[in-house]
Amino acid sequence: LQMKKECLEKKADANGPVYKIRLTNPEEIPAIAKKFTGDKLSYIETRTWNQNKCGNTWVIAPEIKGAAVEAKGKTEIVANGNGCIRKTTGTISVKIPLIGGKIEDMVKQSITNTFKKNADFCRKYLSENK
């Protein structure tokens, strides 16, 4: 199953492009969370690229009703021996009594899966375009 992606906005920044994208996870949501997320978990990601630092910062706003949600972090390319690695760090917090932790895990897994797919795409692209 593939994430549905919708570009909501693209603009230029002094350091590179800024994208605002809605991502919708195609997987079914557990019944306990549907009240807050609807049938599918979706979120708005604002990604600000910094070409000078070979990385970006991102803020993710899950579309969750009635919850204080925070998801933000950065992705950067860092030296690793004779090559480099793509390193992503961030935090996710969903404040809903009793099920906030479950929704945090769902959001975290969705973001992790998306980033892994992006990493696979980058590895494939680099190996085919040496």
C-alpha positions in Angstrom: 0.0 0.0 0.0 1.3 3.4 -0.9 0.9 6.8 0.9 -1.4 9.2 -0.9 0.5 12.5 -1.4 -1.0 15.9 -2.2 1.2 19.0 -2.6 -0.6 21.8 -1.0 2.1 24.5 -1.4 5.6 25.0 -2.8 7.6 28.2 -2.3 11.2 29.3 -2.4 13.2 30.1 0.7 16.7 31.7 0.8 18.3 28.3 1.4 16.1 26.2 -0.8 12.5 25.1 -1.4 9.7 24.7 1.2 7.0 22.1 0.6 3.7 21.7 2.4 2.3 18.2 1.6 -0.7 16.2 2.9 0.2 12.5 3.3 -2.6 10.0 3.9 -1.8 6.5 5.2 -3.8 3.9 3.2 -4.0 1.5 6.2 -7.1 1.1 8.3 -7.2 2.8 11.6 -8.0 0.9 14.8 -11.6 1.5 15.9 -10.5 3.2 19.2 -8.6 5.9 17.2 -11.2 6.6 14.4 -13.0 9.1 16.6 -9.9 11.3 16.4 -8.4 10.4 13.1 -11.3 9.4 10.8 -11.0 6.3 8.6 -7.4 7.1 7.6 -4.5 8.8 9.4 -3.4 11.8 7.5 -0.9 14.6 8.3 0.4 17.8 6.8 4.2 17.9 6.5 6.1 21.2 6.0 9.6 20.4 4.8 12.2 23.2 4.6 15.3 22.3 2.7 18.7 23.8 3.4 20.9 23.1 0.4 24.0 24.5 2.1 23.7 22.0 5.0 22.5 19.1 2.8 19.4 18.5 4.9 16.1 19.8 5.9 13.8 20.4 8.9 10.3 19.2 9.0 7.2 19.8 11.0 4.3 17.3 10.8 0.8 18.2 11.9 -1.3 15.1 12.1 -4.9 15.7 11.3 -6.2 14.6 14.7 -9.3 16.1 16.1 -9.3 17.4 19.7 -5.7 16.6 20.5 -2.5 18.6 21.2 -0.1 17.1 18.7 3.5 18.0 18.1 5.8 16.3 15.6 9.0 17.9 14.4 12.6 17.1 13.5 15.4 17.3 11.0 17.0 15.1 8.4 20.6 15.7 7.4 23.4 14.1 5.4 26.5 13.4 7.7 29.9 11.9 7.0 30.4 8.2 7.8 33.8 6.9 7.0 34.3 6.9 3.2 30.7 7.8 2.6 27.7 9.4 4.2 24.4 8.5 5.9 21.0 10.2 6.0 20.2 10.8 9.7 16.7 11.7 10.8 15.8 12.8 14.4 12.7 14.2 15.8 10.0 14.1 18.5 6.3 13.1 18.5 3.8 13.9 21.2 0.0 13.3 21.2 -1.9 14.4 24.3 -5.1 12.4 24.5 -6.0 10.7 27.7 -5.8 6.9 27.6 -5.0 6.5 23.8 -2.5 9.2 23.1 0.4 6.8 23.3 -1.3 4.4 20.8 -1.9 7.3 18.4 1.8 8.4 18.9 2.9 4.9 17.9 0.7 5.0 14.8 2.0 8.4 13.7 5.6 7.3 14.5 5.2 4.1 12.5 3.6 5.9 9.6 6.4 8.6 9.5 9.1 5.9 9.9 7.7 3.9 7.0 7.6 6.9 4.8 11.2 7.9 5.6 12.3 4.3 4.9 10.7 4.3 1.5 12.4 7.6 0.8 15.7 6.2 1.8 15.2 3.1 -0.4 14.4 5.5 -3.3 17.5 7.5 -2.7 19.8 4.4 -2.5 18.3 3.1 -5.7 18.6 6.4 -7.5 22.3 6.9 -6.3 23.3 3.3 -7.4 21.7 3.8 -10.8 23.2 7.3 -11.3 26.8 7.1 -10.2 
